[in-house]
Amino acid sequence: MLKNAVDMFANVLLAAKCKLNEWAHDEKGEVNIIAIIIIIAIAIALAIIFRNNLKTLFDQIWTSIFGSVGQATQQY
């Protein structure tokens, strides 16, 4: 009975190892993943480089939106 359990466990491990090996060597979609990672890295680098300009831009947009809201609510 113990030998059957050990054999069954060994078969499960072997099947898992085969699936993992198959997944690791599967090349479908690999180029797309690399392209997405590169695009994300470029976007992060640009955000870091231009963070002061982006902060100023977002602050101006934020004040513009809430300044207009204040004027609109005062009229009514």
C-alpha positions as CSV (number, residue, x, y, z in Angstrom):
1,M,0.0,0.0,0.0
2,L,2.9,2.4,0.9
3,K,4.6,1.4,-2.4
4,N,1.5,2.4,-4.3
5,A,1.3,5.8,-2.6
6,V,5.0,6.4,-3.3
7,D,4.5,5.4,-7.0
8,M,1.5,7.6,-7.3
9,F,3.3,10.6,-5.7
10,A,6.3,10.0,-8.1
11,N,3.9,10.0,-11.1
12,V,2.3,13.2,-10.0
13,L,5.7,14.8,-9.5
14,L,6.9,13.6,-12.9
15,A,3.7,14.9,-14.6
16,A,4.1,18.3,-12.9
17,K,7.8,18.4,-13.9
18,C,6.8,17.7,-17.5
19,K,4.1,20.4,-17.5
20,L,6.5,22.9,-16.0
21,N,9.2,22.1,-18.6
22,E,6.6,22.3,-21.4
23,W,5.4,25.7,-20.1
24,A,9.0,27.0,-19.7
25,H,9.9,26.1,-23.3
26,D,6.6,27.2,-24.9
27,E,7.4,30.2,-27.2
28,K,3.9,31.3,-28.0
29,G,3.3,34.9,-27.1
30,E,6.8,35.5,-25.9
31,V,7.5,38.4,-28.2
32,N,4.3,40.2,-27.1
33,I,5.2,39.9,-23.5
34,I,8.6,41.3,-24.1
35,A,7.2,44.2,-26.1
36,I,4.7,45.0,-23.3
37,I,7.5,45.0,-20.7
38,I,9.6,47.3,-22.8
39,I,6.7,49.7,-23.3
40,I,5.9,49.8,-19.6
41,A,9.6,50.4,-18.8
42,I,9.8,53.3,-21.3
43,A,6.6,54.8,-19.8
44,I,8.0,54.5,-16.3
45,A,11.3,56.1,-17.4
46,L,9.5,59.0,-19.0
47,A,7.4,59.5,-16.0
48,I,10.5,59.6,-13.8
49,I,12.3,62.0,-16.1
50,F,9.4,64.4,-16.5
51,R,7.9,64.0,-13.1
52,N,8.2,67.7,-12.2
53,N,6.5,68.8,-15.5
54,L,3.8,66.1,-15.1
55,K,3.1,67.3,-11.5
56,T,2.8,70.9,-12.7
57,L,0.5,69.9,-15.5
58,F,-1.8,67.8,-13.2
59,D,-1.9,70.6,-10.6
60,Q,-2.9,73.1,-13.3
61,I,-5.6,70.8,-14.6
62,W,-6.8,70.1,-11.1
63,T,-7.1,73.8,-10.2
64,S,-8.7,74.5,-13.5
65,I,-11.4,71.9,-12.9
66,F,-12.2,72.9,-9.4
67,G,-12.0,76.6,-10.2
68,S,-14.6,76.2,-12.8
69,V,-16.8,74.1,-10.5
70,G,-16.6,76.9,-7.9
71,Q,-17.7,79.5,-10.5
72,A,-20.5,77.3,-11.8
73,T,-22.0,76.7,-8.3
74,Q,-21.8,80.4,-7.4
75,Q,-24.0,81.3,-10.4
76,Y,-26.8,79.0,-9.4
